[in-house]
């Protein structure tokens, strides 16, 4: 069972001696409930199967009873160990930072067979599998369409979750390749052969050389092996 300890009490009232009977004390259960509710609302918004561990607050903690509803929200990014700030505005202002351990299970894109850097990921290589995602610090893809057709920027092992640093847009034009140059003005289109002087993904501006004239021009990569320019 996951247990969570109290990190910090900003007001300086933590672990004080028991207060006199006349002084009202905020129930620890209300603090725990506020932290859990805030974590559940904000993490659940990410989608998936959310599981929150038991939140344990040191029983020696004493803070003044709050005359207003407690305020609680995530303090920092969502993570397997998130921090929830719980605070009271009056009559005595105090604030606590409560660590909350959570798991969020979602389908993620997994590469099923080893591929080399520069290879294009195909539908047959990608499978959606359910994994815990709050612990995936390098990110993940929740839709196979975000991965299929992309180019591996490094070697990817079999059964490895595809994270954000593994893929990139495919280079449709590579330096030194023979490519087709299309010059169109809306009425006619002229096609000629050229040599790419730069790598380029779709939509990128690249320089190409017309081998007949030797002229170097700049065009936009519009398809694999194709660069379009204005006449």
Backbone torsions as a table, in degrees:
resi	resn	phi	psi	omega
1	UNK	NA	135.0	-179.3
2	UNK	-79.3	132.7	178.1
3	UNK	-119.9	146.4	-173.0
4	UNK	-126.9	126.7	-178.2
5	UNK	-99.9	152.3	177.0
6	UNK	-69.9	131.6	-178.1
7	UNK	-86.3	-54.6	-166.9
8	UNK	-153.2	139.9	173.1
9	UNK	-118.5	111.2	-173.0
10	UNK	-69.9	-33.7	-173.0
11	UNK	-70.2	-14.8	-179.8
12	UNK	82.0	13.8	-178.5
13	UNK	-98.4	3.5	-175.9
14	UNK	-67.9	142.8	172.7
15	UNK	57.8	31.3	176.6
16	UNK	-78.8	168.0	176.8
17	UNK	-66.2	154.8	-179.8
18	UNK	-53.0	134.6	-177.5
19	UNK	-75.5	155.7	175.8
20	UNK	-58.1	155.2	-176.4
21	UNK	-58.7	-27.6	-178.1
22	UNK	-73.2	-19.1	-178.6
23	UNK	-91.9	120.2	-179.1
24	UNK	-75.9	139.9	-179.2
25	UNK	-113.8	137.8	178.4
26	UNK	-70.5	125.5	179.0
27	UNK	-60.7	133.4	179.9
28	UNK	-63.3	-31.4	180.0
29	UNK	-62.8	-34.5	179.4
30	UNK	-68.8	-34.5	177.7
31	UNK	-68.5	-45.3	178.4
32	UNK	-60.9	-43.6	-178.8
33	UNK	-64.4	-39.1	179.3
34	UNK	-65.0	-41.6	179.3
35	UNK	-65.0	-43.4	-179.4
36	UNK	-65.7	-42.3	-178.9
37	UNK	-62.2	-45.1	-179.7
38	UNK	-62.8	-44.2	179.4
39	UNK	-63.8	-41.8	-177.7
40	UNK	-65.3	-43.9	-178.8
41	UNK	-64.4	-47.8	-174.1
42	UNK	-75.2	-36.9	179.9
43	UNK	-76.8	-34.6	179.8
44	UNK	-64.6	-28.1	179.7
45	UNK	-63.3	-18.5	178.5
46	UNK	-75.3	-15.5	-179.2
47	UNK	87.5	149.9	178.7
48	UNK	111.5	-175.7	-178.8
49	UNK	-92.2	107.3	-176.2
50	UNK	-94.4	133.3	176.8
51	UNK	-131.0	120.5	-178.9
52	UNK	-108.7	132.2	-179.7
53	UNK	-76.4	170.4	179.5
54	UNK	-64.9	133.7	179.6
55	UNK	-101.7	114.7	-177.8
56	UNK	-111.9	125.6	177.6
57	UNK	-111.8	136.7	-178.2
58	UNK	-54.3	126.9	-175.6
59	UNK	-66.4	-14.7	179.6
60	UNK	-81.2	-8.9	-177.1
61	UNK	-66.0	135.0	176.0
62	UNK	-133.4	122.1	172.9
63	UNK	-133.8	153.6	-177.2
64	UNK	-64.2	144.0	177.5
65	UNK	-61.8	139.7	-176.8
66	UNK	-91.2	134.1	179.2
67	UNK	-84.7	-9.3	179.4
68	UNK	-123.9	163.5	176.9
69	UNK	-58.5	140.2	177.9
70	UNK	-64.4	143.9	175.1
71	UNK	-102.7	137.0	-179.5
72	UNK	-147.2	136.9	177.1
73	UNK	-159.7	157.2	177.3
74	UNK	-61.6	135.4	177.5
75	UNK	-111.1	85.7	-176.2
76	UNK	116.9	-177.8	-176.6
77	UNK	-71.8	155.5	174.7
78	UNK	-65.6	133.2	-178.1
79	UNK	-155.0	172.1	177.7
80	UNK	-60.5	-29.7	174.1
81	UNK	-123.2	90.4	-178.8
82	UNK	-92.2	156.4	176.9
83	UNK	-110.0	129.4	176.1
84	UNK	-110.7	126.7	176.4
85	UNK	-90.2	119.8	177.4
86	UNK	-113.0	128.1	-175.6
87	UNK	-140.0	160.7	177.1
88	UNK	-127.5	130.1	-178.7
89	UNK	-85.5	-27.0	-174.4
90	UNK	-161.3	158.8	-0.5
91	UNK	-77.7	-23.2	174.9
92	UNK	-112.2	118.2	-177.4
93	UNK	-74.5	129.7	175.0
94	UNK	-147.8	159.7	-179.3
95	UNK	-145.3	138.5	179.2
96	UNK	-124.9	148.9	173.2
97	UNK	-114.5	112.7	-173.9
98	UNK	-107.3	119.9	175.2
99	UNK	-76.3	136.0	-179.8
100	UNK	-127.1	119.5	176.2
101	UNK	-88.6	130.8	-177.3
102	UNK	-143.5	158.9	173.1
103	UNK	-126.8	140.1	176.9
104	UNK	-130.1	116.4	-175.7
105	UNK	-102.8	124.0	-178.4
106	UNK	-142.5	156.8	173.2
107	UNK	-69.2	135.1	177.8
108	UNK	-133.1	156.8	-180.0
109	UNK	-77.5	128.2	-179.9
110	UNK	-123.2	132.9	176.7
111	UNK	-82.0	125.0	-171.7
112	UNK	-92.7	-17.3	179.5
113	UNK	-138.5	145.0	-177.1
114	UNK	-60.5	134.1	177.1
115	UNK	-132.9	154.8	-177.5
116	UNK	-95.7	158.1	176.9
117	UNK	-55.2	135.5	179.8
118	UNK	94.2	-12.2	179.5
119	UNK	-77.1	153.8	177.7
120	UNK	-93.7	130.8	-180.0
121	UNK	-78.3	131.1	-177.7
122	UNK	-109.5	167.0	-179.4
123	UNK	-61.3	-32.7	-179.4
124	UNK	-71.6	-16.2	-178.8
125	UNK	-94.0	-17.0	-173.3
126	UNK	-108.2	133.2	177.6
127	UNK	-133.3	139.3	177.1
128	UNK	-87.4	123.6	179.3
129	UNK	-130.0	149.9	-179.6
130	UNK	-84.9	124.5	179.6
131	UNK	-137.3	161.6	172.4
132	UNK	-75.8	128.6	-170.6
133	UNK	-109.9	-18.5	-179.2
134	UNK	-65.9	-23.4	178.8
135	UNK	-89.8	0.6	-179.7
136	UNK	-88.9	86.0	-173.9
137	UNK	-65.9	-23.3	-178.7
138	UNK	-92.6	5.9	176.9
139	UNK	86.7	-179.7	-177.8
140	UNK	-163.2	171.3	176.0
141	UNK	-115.4	125.8	-178.1
142	UNK	-95.1	7.6	-179.5
143	UNK	-144.8	126.2	-178.1
144	UNK	-61.8	-27.2	-179.5
145	UNK	-66.8	-20.0	177.0
146	UNK	-74.8	-15.9	-173.6
147	UNK	-110.1	-42.6	-176.7
148	UNK	-61.0	131.1	-179.6
149	UNK	91.2	-8.1	177.8
150	UNK	-85.2	166.1	-176.1
151	UNK	-106.3	135.2	178.9
152	UNK	-69.5	125.4	178.9
153	UNK	-90.4	-1.9	177.1
154	UNK	-159.1	168.6	175.1
155	UNK	-65.6	137.3	-179.4
156	UNK	-121.0	128.5	-178.5
157	UNK	-77.4	161.1	174.6
158	UNK	-67.7	144.3	178.4
159	UNK	62.9	28.8	179.0
160	UNK	-103.4	134.1	175.9
161	UNK	-65.1	132.4	-179.7
162	UNK	-80.9	116.3	178.7
163	UNK	-107.5	177.1	-168.2
164	UNK	-64.0	-23.6	-178.1
165	UNK	-91.6	3.9	-174.1
166	UNK	-92.1	-24.2	-173.4
167	UNK	-130.0	161.9	178.2
168	UNK	-151.2	166.8	177.7
169	UNK	-62.3	138.1	-177.9
170	UNK	-67.8	143.9	175.3
171	UNK	-80.0	112.2	-179.1
172	UNK	-84.1	-18.7	176.9
173	UNK	-131.9	133.6	179.3
174	UNK	-120.7	143.6	-179.2
175	UNK	-55.0	131.4	179.2
176	UNK	91.9	-12.0	-179.9
177	UNK	-73.5	149.3	169.5
178	UNK	-79.5	126.4	-176.2
179	UNK	-129.6	169.9	176.6
180	UNK	-100.5	126.8	175.6
181	UNK	-100.3	125.1	178.8
182	UNK	-113.7	122.8	175.2
183	UNK	-112.5	117.5	-176.3
184	UNK	-133.0	144.2	177.4
185	UNK	-120.0	16.0	-180.0
186	UNK	98.9	-25.4	179.8
187	UNK	-107.7	-43.6	179.4
188	UNK	-131.8	156.5	177.5
189	UNK	-129.5	131.1	179.5
190	UNK	-110.6	128.9	179.8
191	UNK	-111.1	138.5	176.3
192	UNK	-149.2	162.0	179.4
193	UNK	-84.2	149.9	178.1
194	UNK	-150.8	175.7	178.4
195	UNK	-120.3	126.2	178.7
196	UNK	-73.6	133.0	178.1
197	UNK	-100.9	-4.7	-179.3
198	UNK	-146.2	157.2	168.5
199	UNK	-76.0	153.7	177.6
200	UNK	-159.2	139.3	172.4
201	UNK	-91.4	173.8	-179.8
202	UNK	-58.6	130.8	179.3
203	UNK	89.2	-8.6	-178.3
204	UNK	-78.8	149.9	174.6
205	UNK	-90.3	126.4	-179.1
206	UNK	-133.2	156.2	175.2
207	UNK	-93.6	139.3	178.1
208	UNK	-134.4	155.2	179.3
209	UNK	-115.1	133.8	172.0
210	UNK	-84.0	111.7	-174.7
211	UNK	-65.5	-22.8	-179.7
212	UNK	-74.4	-47.5	-177.1
213	UNK	-95.2	-18.3	-175.9
214	UNK	78.4	1.6	-177.6
215	UNK	-74.1	138.0	176.3
216	UNK	-103.0	126.1	-179.2
217	UNK	-129.4	163.8	178.7
218	UNK	-112.0	133.4	179.2
219	UNK	-140.8	178.9	-178.8
220	UNK	-107.3	133.4	177.1
221	UNK	-71.7	118.3	-177.4
222	UNK	-112.9	-17.3	178.7
223	UNK	-164.2	173.8	179.5
224	UNK	-62.5	122.2	178.4
225	UNK	72.5	17.3	-177.1
226	UNK	-131.4	132.3	177.6
227	UNK	-127.6	128.5	-179.6
228	UNK	-104.8	138.4	179.0
229	UNK	-134.2	158.8	173.5
230	UNK	-80.4	140.1	-178.5
231	UNK	-67.7	NA	NA
